């Protein structure tokens, strides 16, 4: 496995980086958000050109000069950066052994934070002072829907990561009770459906502020959501973050002989969470592998979801009814996740003699919602005058 991108470069290209950085999983998550933002921008621009989304106008006040609240919040941002950056410099071995955990934890250097606060607050104040006018001007500008994608992406990222952490805590409540701070600020432990639900709420809220109908925005986001999930799961596979399947000691079927054996059963050597038994002769921070091979479920989900992205991308221009493409996304996503849960390690609920995972419950609801949405929105569109 490759805890850091530097480990991939060392293995594939023969480089000799001594630290595992940047974190592979975090890098793939960042790439996933960028891919989702890119596809969303393309779709919003296409829908705006088709007249499905209005181009809004807003008023901007220029030349006002420094504002105390803006200076303060820029300083807070600088504090966080300085707090973590100086800690990483002074504790590089601890930081590079678990960069995600260090970044998301409460660990840091207070003097670095104070310096960062002062620097960014001063730079913002100085920049605003240079643009200050004797008489501030109020100007009206057009806002193209595609122009707000960075804001939507940031809102979705914050809401998605928070939701993924909260749902993971609910799924492993006993572990959270034992160590609430450690679990909440851990760099691992994210539940996809929590991120999807909370991220969707924040995205729709932001869209409504800019007069984009929720169904139009949901359809525009659907292909990118599927692609982002596929690339995010690729990060899970490359890093070995514990999101793997159940033990698989069965022989690889003959009809899969053309695939490498690790696609059937894998021990995740050098996994980022150091799960399993020590690797003989290994030195460093990530020297463990699973005692028995397991199904590499993140790999399966990556392949399936990236293929489903191309399916949705092909469908997007052929479906005129708002809400139908997103309903197909819910159906595809629910089916994919429900099936993969059968061979995936996860905590189970026991209700009325039935055992099921949180993801199976949510994916079942997504399938039902997706089917209902396809039927309902198609009928609604056919009955509308515009059809």
C-alpha positions as CSV (number, residue, x, y, z in Angstrom):
1,X,0.0,0.0,0.0
2,X,1.0,3.6,-0.4
3,X,0.4,5.8,2.7
4,X,1.7,8.8,0.8
5,X,2.1,9.9,-2.8
6,X,5.8,9.8,-2.3
7,X,5.5,6.1,-1.7
8,X,3.9,5.6,-5.1
9,X,6.7,7.6,-6.8
10,X,9.3,5.5,-5.0
11,X,7.7,2.2,-6.1
12,X,6.7,3.2,-9.6
13,X,9.6,5.5,-10.7
14,X,12.5,4.5,-8.4
15,X,12.7,7.8,-6.5
16,X,14.0,7.8,-2.9
17,X,11.7,10.1,-0.8
18,X,12.2,9.3,2.9
19,X,8.8,10.5,4.1
20,X,5.2,9.5,3.1
21,X,3.7,12.7,1.9
22,X,1.2,14.1,0.9
23,X,-1.2,11.5,2.2
24,X,-2.6,9.3,-0.6
25,X,-6.2,9.1,0.7
26,X,-6.4,12.9,1.3
27,X,-4.9,13.6,-2.1
28,X,-7.4,11.4,-3.9
29,X,-10.3,13.0,-1.9
30,X,-9.1,16.4,-3.0
31,X,-8.9,15.2,-6.6
32,X,-12.4,13.8,-6.2
33,X,-13.8,17.2,-5.2
34,X,-12.1,18.8,-8.1
35,X,-13.5,16.3,-10.6
36,X,-17.0,16.8,-9.2
37,X,-16.6,20.6,-9.4
38,X,-15.3,20.3,-13.0
39,X,-18.3,18.2,-14.2
40,X,-20.7,20.4,-12.3
41,X,-19.4,23.5,-13.9
42,X,-19.8,21.9,-17.4
43,X,-23.3,20.9,-16.7
44,X,-24.4,24.2,-15.1
45,X,-23.0,26.1,-18.1
46,X,-24.8,23.8,-20.5
47,X,-28.1,24.1,-18.6
48,X,-27.7,27.9,-18.4
49,X,-27.2,28.0,-22.2
50,X,-30.3,26.0,-22.6
51,X,-32.3,28.5,-20.5
52,X,-32.9,26.1,-17.6
53,X,-31.0,28.3,-15.1
54,X,-31.3,32.1,-14.9
55,X,-28.3,34.3,-15.0
56,X,-28.7,36.4,-11.8
57,X,-27.3,39.8,-10.9
58,X,-25.9,41.0,-7.6
59,X,-24.6,44.3,-6.2
60,X,-21.0,44.6,-5.0
61,X,-19.6,47.4,-2.9
62,X,-16.0,48.3,-3.9
63,X,-13.5,50.6,-2.3
64,X,-14.9,50.3,1.2
65,X,-11.5,49.5,2.7
66,X,-10.7,47.2,5.6
67,X,-13.6,45.6,7.6
68,X,-12.9,44.4,11.1
69,X,-14.8,41.2,10.8
70,X,-13.1,40.3,7.5
71,X,-9.7,41.0,9.0
72,X,-10.5,38.9,12.0
73,X,-11.7,35.8,10.1
74,X,-8.7,36.0,7.8
75,X,-6.6,36.0,10.9
76,X,-8.4,33.0,12.2
77,X,-7.6,31.2,8.9
78,X,-4.0,32.2,9.3
79,X,-4.0,30.9,12.9
80,X,-5.1,27.5,11.8
81,X,-2.4,27.3,9.1
82,X,0.3,28.6,11.4
83,X,-0.8,26.4,14.3
84,X,-0.5,23.2,12.1
85,X,2.5,24.3,10.0
86,X,4.9,25.0,12.8
87,X,3.8,21.8,14.6
88,X,4.6,19.8,11.4
89,X,8.0,21.5,11.1
90,X,9.0,20.9,14.7
91,X,7.5,17.3,14.9
92,X,8.1,16.1,11.3
93,X,8.5,12.4,12.3
94,X,5.2,12.4,14.1
95,X,3.5,14.5,11.5
96,X,4.6,12.4,8.5
97,X,3.8,9.1,10.3
98,X,0.1,10.1,10.3
99,X,-0.5,13.4,8.5
100,X,-4.2,13.0,8.3
101,X,-4.5,12.4,12.0
102,X,-2.2,15.3,12.8
103,X,-4.1,17.7,10.6
104,X,-7.5,16.7,11.9
105,X,-6.4,16.5,15.5
106,X,-6.2,19.3,18.1
107,X,-2.4,19.1,18.1
108,X,-0.5,22.3,17.0
109,X,1.9,25.0,18.0
110,X,0.3,28.1,19.6
111,X,3.1,30.4,18.6
112,X,2.8,29.4,15.0
113,X,-0.9,30.1,15.3
114,X,-0.3,33.6,16.7
115,X,2.2,34.3,13.9
116,X,-0.2,33.1,11.2
117,X,-3.1,35.1,12.6
118,X,-1.0,38.3,12.6
119,X,0.4,37.7,9.1
120,X,-2.9,37.0,7.3
121,X,-4.8,39.6,9.2
122,X,-2.2,42.2,8.3
123,X,-2.0,41.1,4.6
124,X,-5.8,41.3,4.3
125,X,-5.9,44.7,6.0
126,X,-3.0,46.1,3.8
127,X,-4.7,44.8,0.6
128,X,-8.1,46.4,1.4
129,X,-6.4,49.6,2.4
130,X,-4.8,49.8,-1.1
131,X,-8.2,49.5,-2.8
132,X,-10.0,52.0,-0.5
133,X,-11.8,54.8,-2.3
134,X,-12.9,58.2,-0.9
135,X,-16.4,57.3,-1.9
136,X,-17.2,53.5,-2.1
137,X,-19.0,52.5,-5.2
138,X,-22.0,50.0,-5.6
139,X,-21.8,48.2,-8.9
140,X,-24.1,45.5,-10.3
141,X,-22.6,42.4,-11.9
142,X,-24.0,39.3,-13.7
143,X,-23.5,36.0,-11.9
144,X,-23.3,33.0,-14.2
145,X,-24.3,29.7,-12.5
146,X,-21.0,28.1,-13.4
147,X,-19.2,30.9,-11.6
148,X,-20.5,29.9,-8.2
149,X,-19.1,26.3,-8.5
150,X,-16.1,27.0,-6.2
151,X,-18.4,28.2,-3.5
152,X,-20.8,25.2,-3.9
153,X,-17.8,22.9,-3.9
154,X,-16.5,24.3,-0.6
155,X,-19.9,24.1,1.0
156,X,-20.3,20.5,-0.2
157,X,-16.8,19.6,1.0
158,X,-17.4,21.0,4.5
159,X,-20.9,19.5,4.8
160,X,-19.8,16.2,3.3
161,X,-16.8,15.7,5.5
162,X,-18.8,16.7,8.6
163,X,-21.7,14.4,7.6
164,X,-19.3,11.5,6.9
165,X,-17.7,11.8,10.3
166,X,-21.0,12.1,12.1
167,X,-22.5,9.1,10.4
168,X,-19.4,7.1,11.1
169,X,-19.7,8.0,14.8
170,X,-23.3,6.9,14.8
171,X,-22.4,3.6,13.2
172,X,-19.6,2.9,15.8
173,X,-21.3,4.6,18.8
174,X,-19.6,2.4,21.4
175,X,-16.2,3.3,20.1
176,X,-17.1,6.9,20.2
177,X,-18.2,6.7,23.8
178,X,-14.9,5.2,24.8
179,X,-12.8,7.9,23.0
180,X,-15.0,10.8,21.7
181,X,-12.2,13.3,21.0
182,X,-9.9,10.7,19.5
183,X,-12.6,9.4,17.2
184,X,-14.0,12.7,16.1
185,X,-10.6,14.2,15.3
186,X,-9.2,11.0,13.8
187,X,-8.0,11.3,10.2
188,X,-9.8,8.0,9.3
189,X,-13.4,6.9,9.8
190,X,-15.7,8.5,7.2
191,X,-19.1,7.1,6.1
192,X,-20.0,7.8,2.5
193,X,-23.7,8.1,2.9
194,X,-23.3,10.7,5.7
195,X,-21.2,12.8,3.4
196,X,-23.7,12.4,0.6
197,X,-26.7,13.4,2.7
198,X,-25.2,16.4,4.6
199,X,-23.2,17.5,1.5
200,X,-26.4,17.4,-0.6
201,X,-28.3,19.6,1.9
202,X,-25.5,22.2,2.0
203,X,-25.3,22.2,-1.8
204,X,-29.0,22.6,-2.4
205,X,-29.1,25.4,0.2
206,X,-26.3,27.2,-1.7
207,X,-28.0,26.6,-5.0
208,X,-31.3,28.1,-3.9
209,X,-29.5,31.2,-2.8
210,X,-28.5,31.7,-6.4
211,X,-31.9,30.8,-7.8
212,X,-31.0,27.3,-9.1
213,X,-33.8,24.9,-8.7
214,X,-32.9,21.9,-6.5
215,X,-33.9,19.3,-9.2
216,X,-31.8,21.1,-11.9
217,X,-28.8,21.3,-9.5
218,X,-29.2,17.7,-8.5
219,X,-29.2,16.5,-12.1
220,X,-26.1,18.6,-12.9
221,X,-24.2,17.2,-9.9
222,X,-25.2,13.5,-10.4
223,X,-22.5,12.4,-12.8
224,X,-19.7,14.1,-10.8
225,X,-20.9,12.6,-7.6
226,X,-20.5,9.1,-9.0
227,X,-17.1,10.0,-10.4
228,X,-15.9,11.5,-7.2
229,X,-17.0,8.5,-5.2
230,X,-15.1,6.2,-7.6
231,X,-11.9,8.2,-7.3
232,X,-12.3,8.6,-3.6
233,X,-12.6,4.8,-3.2
234,X,-9.4,4.5,-5.2
235,X,-7.7,6.5,-2.5
236,X,-9.0,3.9,0.1
237,X,-7.5,1.1,-2.0
238,X,-4.1,2.7,-2.5
239,X,-3.7,3.8,1.1
240,X,-5.3,0.7,2.7
241,X,-7.4,2.8,5.1
242,X,-9.3,-0.2,6.6
243,X,-12.3,0.1,4.3
244,X,-11.8,-3.4,2.9
245,X,-13.9,-6.5,2.7
246,X,-14.3,-9.7,4.7
247,X,-11.7,-12.5,4.8
248,X,-11.5,-14.3,1.4
249,X,-9.5,-17.5,1.5
250,X,-11.3,-19.1,-1.4
251,X,-9.3,-20.0,-4.6
252,X,-9.6,-17.4,-7.4
253,X,-12.1,-18.7,-10.0
254,X,-10.7,-19.9,-13.2
255,X,-12.7,-17.3,-15.3
256,X,-10.8,-14.6,-13.4
257,X,-7.3,-16.0,-14.0
258,X,-6.6,-13.1,-16.4
259,X,-6.7,-10.7,-13.4
260,X,-3.8,-10.3,-10.8
261,X,-4.4,-12.4,-7.7
262,X,-4.6,-9.2,-5.5
263,X,-7.8,-8.2,-7.2
264,X,-9.5,-11.3,-5.7
265,X,-7.8,-11.5,-2.2
266,X,-5.4,-9.0,-0.8
267,X,-3.5,-8.6,2.5
268,X,-2.9,-4.8,2.2
269,X,0.8,-4.7,3.1
270,X,2.0,-1.4,4.5
271,X,-1.6,-0.2,5.0
272,X,-1.9,3.3,6.5
273,X,-3.6,2.2,9.7
274,X,-1.0,-0.4,10.5
275,X,-3.6,-3.2,10.8
276,X,-2.6,-6.8,11.0
277,X,0.7,-8.5,11.7
278,X,4.3,-7.2,11.3
279,X,6.0,-7.6,7.9
280,X,9.3,-9.4,8.4
281,X,12.3,-7.2,7.7
282,X,10.3,-4.0,7.3
283,X,11.4,-0.8,8.9
284,X,9.4,2.4,9.2
285,X,6.0,3.6,10.2
286,X,3.8,1.3,8.0
287,X,5.0,-2.2,8.5
288,X,1.9,-4.3,8.9
289,X,-0.3,-6.5,6.7
290,X,-3.4,-8.5,7.2
291,X,-2.9,-12.0,8.4
292,X,-5.4,-13.3,5.8
293,X,-6.4,-12.0,2.4
294,X,-9.7,-10.0,2.1
295,X,-11.9,-8.8,-0.7
296,X,-10.5,-5.5,-2.0
297,X,-13.9,-3.9,-2.0
298,X,-12.6,-0.3,-2.5
299,X,-11.2,-1.4,-5.8
300,X,-14.5,-3.0,-6.9
301,X,-16.4,0.2,-6.0
302,X,-13.9,2.3,-7.9
303,X,-14.2,0.4,-11.1
304,X,-18.0,0.1,-10.8
305,X,-18.6,3.8,-10.0
306,X,-16.2,5.2,-12.6
307,X,-18.1,3.0,-15.2
308,X,-21.4,4.3,-13.9
309,X,-20.1,7.8,-14.3
310,X,-19.8,7.3,-18.0
311,X,-23.3,5.8,-18.1
312,X,-24.7,8.9,-16.4
313,X,-22.7,11.3,-18.5
314,X,-24.0,9.6,-21.6
315,X,-27.6,9.8,-20.3
316,X,-27.6,13.4,-19.2
317,X,-28.5,15.0,-22.6
318,X,-31.2,12.3,-23.3
319,X,-33.3,12.9,-20.2
320,X,-35.3,16.2,-20.4
321,X,-37.4,15.6,-17.2
322,X,-35.8,17.4,-14.2
323,X,-35.0,15.1,-11.3
324,X,-34.8,11.9,-13.4
325,X,-31.1,11.8,-13.9
326,X,-30.5,12.2,-10.2
327,X,-33.0,9.5,-9.5
328,X,-31.0,7.2,-11.7
329,X,-27.9,8.1,-9.7
330,X,-29.7,7.2,-6.5
331,X,-30.8,3.9,-8.0
332,X,-27.3,3.0,-9.4
333,X,-25.6,4.1,-6.2
334,X,-28.0,2.2,-3.9
335,X,-27.7,-1.0,-5.9
336,X,-23.9,-0.8,-6.1
337,X,-23.5,-0.2,-2.3
338,X,-26.1,-2.8,-1.3
339,X,-24.3,-5.5,-3.2
340,X,-20.8,-4.6,-2.0
341,X,-22.0,-4.6,1.6
342,X,-22.4,-8.4,1.4
343,X,-18.6,-8.8,1.3
344,X,-17.5,-5.7,3.2
345,X,-16.4,-5.4,6.9
346,X,-19.0,-3.2,8.7
347,X,-20.9,-2.8,11.9
348,X,-24.4,-4.4,11.9
349,X,-27.7,-3.5,13.5
350,X,-29.9,-6.3,14.8
351,X,-33.7,-5.5,14.6
352,X,-36.5,-8.1,14.8
353,X,-34.2,-10.9,14.1
354,X,-32.7,-9.2,11.0
355,X,-29.0,-8.2,10.7
356,X,-28.1,-5.3,8.4
357,X,-25.6,-2.5,8.1
358,X,-26.2,1.2,8.1
359,X,-25.2,1.4,4.5
360,X,-27.6,-1.5,3.5
361,X,-30.5,0.4,5.2
362,X,-29.7,3.7,3.5
363,X,-28.9,2.1,0.1
364,X,-32.3,0.3,0.2
365,X,-34.0,3.7,0.8
366,X,-32.0,5.1,-2.1
367,X,-33.1,2.4,-4.5
368,X,-36.7,2.9,-3.5
369,X,-36.4,6.7,-3.8
370,X,-34.6,6.4,-7.1
371,X,-37.3,4.1,-8.7
372,X,-40.1,6.3,-7.3
373,X,-38.3,9.5,-8.6
374,X,-37.9,8.1,-12.1
375,X,-41.6,7.2,-12.4
376,X,-42.8,10.4,-10.7
377,X,-40.6,13.0,-12.4
378,X,-41.2,11.4,-15.9
379,X,-45.0,11.5,-15.4
380,X,-44.8,15.1,-14.0
381,X,-42.8,16.2,-17.0
382,X,-45.1,14.5,-19.6
383,X,-48.1,16.3,-18.0
384,X,-46.4,19.7,-18.0
385,X,-47.2,22.3,-20.8
386,X,-43.5,22.6,-21.6
387,X,-43.2,18.9,-22.5
